[in-house]
Amino acid sequence: MKYIVLDSSTKRLYLALVIENTVCYEKYIEGKNDHAKYIVSVLDEALKQNHLSSRDLDAVVIGYGPGSYTGVRMSVTVGKILATFSSIQLYAISTLTLMASGFKGICKVSIDARRGNAFSCVKNISTKEVLLADGLYSYTELEKYSVQTEVTEDNFKVDPIYCFENAEFVEEPRLFVPNYLRETEAERNAV
């Protein structure tokens, strides 16, 4: 089984290539709202370094949000295009779960959503128990959850094999939509 794991929902672009349960390529790229500059070239680099084309892949796993509105759309779009035009399977996983997948035990995962809020969840990664579902929460509300591991955009670690094993199969890739968890600022301002 050969698959890509891809997420661009946070300020760090993440891409991994897994072949037969071995991580053959993995890259985190710190960005400044410029993942579009790198997403295709990093994918191309991963494939070329392993002498593959997109048609050699069996699947692509995408982080589908929440997170940066534009960032979420990039990884979802690339995943949908790969699935559709290379005839490979598409799987989706919460970006928050993806961010915590490299840790063990109970994790509080947060992506800054501005204005005193965060896209967040509290999950036991080892047992898959959800203590606080993915949502938009105030930082004040999140202080109630004291955990040993706090995962943010700055320190997340991805286990791409865990992501594949815990992702959901997308039956109809062209109809798949990201998980934004809130309206965009433009939508909020349009009255």
C-alpha positions in Angstrom: 0.0 0.0 0.0 1.4 3.4 -1.0 -0.3 6.6 0.2 0.3 10.3 0.8 -0.8 12.1 4.0 -1.4 15.8 3.5 -2.5 18.7 5.6 -2.3 22.5 5.0 -4.8 23.7 7.5 -2.3 25.2 9.9 0.7 27.5 9.5 2.8 24.3 8.9 2.3 22.4 5.7 2.7 18.6 6.3 3.2 15.9 3.7 4.3 12.2 4.2 4.6 9.3 1.8 4.1 5.9 3.2 5.0 2.7 1.3 4.1 -0.7 2.9 3.9 0.8 6.5 7.3 2.6 6.1 7.5 6.4 6.1 9.6 7.0 3.0 9.3 10.8 3.0 8.1 13.3 5.5 8.2 17.1 5.5 6.9 20.0 7.7 7.2 23.4 6.1 6.7 26.5 8.2 4.6 28.9 6.2 3.3 32.4 6.1 0.0 31.9 4.5 1.9 30.7 1.4 1.3 26.9 1.3 0.1 27.2 -2.3 3.7 28.0 -3.2 4.9 24.6 -1.9 2.1 22.1 -1.8 2.5 20.7 -5.4 6.3 20.9 -5.4 6.6 19.0 -2.1 4.2 16.3 -3.4 6.3 16.1 -6.6 9.5 15.8 -4.6 8.1 13.0 -2.4 7.0 11.0 -5.5 10.2 11.6 -7.5 12.5 10.7 -4.6 10.7 7.4 -4.4 10.5 6.8 -8.2 6.7 7.1 -8.2 4.0 9.0 -10.1 0.6 9.9 -8.6 -0.9 6.9 -10.5 1.3 4.5 -8.4 -0.4 5.6 -5.2 -3.3 3.6 -3.7 -4.6 6.4 -1.5 -4.4 9.9 -0.3 -5.2 10.9 3.3 -6.2 14.6 3.8 -6.5 16.7 6.9 -9.9 18.4 6.2 -9.9 21.0 8.9 -10.7 22.9 10.9 -8.0 25.6 10.4 -7.1 28.3 8.0 -10.0 28.7 5.5 -7.7 28.9 2.5 -5.3 26.3 3.9 -8.0 23.8 4.5 -9.2 24.1 0.9 -5.7 23.5 -0.5 -5.1 20.1 0.9 -8.7 19.1 0.3 -8.5 20.2 -3.3 -5.2 18.5 -4.0 -6.6 15.3 -2.4 -9.8 15.4 -4.4 -7.8 16.0 -7.7 -5.4 13.1 -6.9 -8.3 10.8 -6.1 -10.4 11.8 -9.1 -7.7 12.0 -11.8 -5.4 9.3 -10.6 -8.2 6.9 -9.6 -7.0 6.4 -6.1 -8.9 6.2 -2.8 -9.5 9.4 -0.7 -9.5 9.3 3.1 -10.1 12.2 5.4 -9.1 12.9 9.0 -9.7 15.8 11.3 -6.7 18.2 11.2 -6.8 18.2 15.0 -6.5 14.4 15.2 -3.8 14.5 12.6 -1.8 17.1 14.7 -2.0 14.9 17.8 -1.4 11.6 16.1 2.3 11.5 17.0 1.7 11.7 20.7 0.3 9.2 23.2 -2.4 9.6 25.9 -4.7 12.6 26.4 -3.9 15.7 24.3 -5.5 19.1 24.1 -5.1 20.2 20.5 -5.6 23.9 19.4 -5.3 26.0 16.3 -5.6 29.8 17.0 -8.9 31.0 15.5 -8.3 34.7 16.6 -10.5 36.9 18.8 -9.8 34.8 21.9 -10.9 31.5 20.3 -9.3 28.3 19.1 -10.4 25.3 17.0 -9.8 22.7 19.5 -10.5 19.2 20.9 -9.4 17.0 23.8 -8.7 13.4 22.8 -7.0 10.3 24.2 -5.0 9.4 21.1 -4.1 6.0 22.5 -7.7 4.9 23.2 -9.4 7.2 20.7 -11.7 8.5 23.5 -13.1 12.0 22.8 -13.3 14.2 25.9 -14.1 17.4 24.0 -15.2 17.1 20.3 -13.7 19.2 17.6 -15.2 22.7 17.9 -14.6 26.4 18.2 -14.0 27.3 21.8 -12.9 30.3 23.8 -9.4 30.0 25.4 -11.2 30.6 28.7 -13.4 27.6 28.2 -10.3 25.5 27.2 -8.5 26.3 30.4 -10.9 23.9 32.2 -9.0 21.1 30.5 -5.7 20.5 32.2 -3.8 17.8 30.3 -0.2 16.6 30.1 0.2 17.2 26.4 -0.9 20.5 24.7 -0.5 20.4 20.9 -0.4 23.5 18.8 0.5 24.6 15.3 4.0 25.1 16.6 4.7 21.7 18.1 2.4 19.1 16.4 3.8 15.7 15.4 2.1 13.5 12.9 2.1 9.7 12.8 1.1 9.1 9.2 0.3 5.4 9.7 -2.0 6.3 12.6 -3.7 8.9 10.3 -4.3 6.3 7.6 -5.6 3.7 10.1 -8.0 6.3 11.7 -9.1 8.2 8.6 -12.6 7.8 7.1 -13.0 6.6 3.5 -14.6 9.2 1.2 -17.0 7.4 -1.0 -17.5 10.3 -3.5 -14.4 12.6 -3.6 -15.8 15.2 -5.9 -18.6 15.9 -3.4 -16.3 16.1 -0.3 -16.3 19.4 1.6 -13.9 20.6 4.3 -14.8 21.1 7.9 -14.5 24.9 8.5 -16.4 25.0 11.8 -17.4 28.6 11.3 -18.3 31.1 8.6 -15.5 33.1 7.0 -15.1 36.8 8.0 -16.5 37.8 4.6 -19.6 35.7 5.2 -20.0 37.1 8.8 -19.8 40.7 7.4 -22.2 40.2 4.5 -25.5 41.1 5.8 
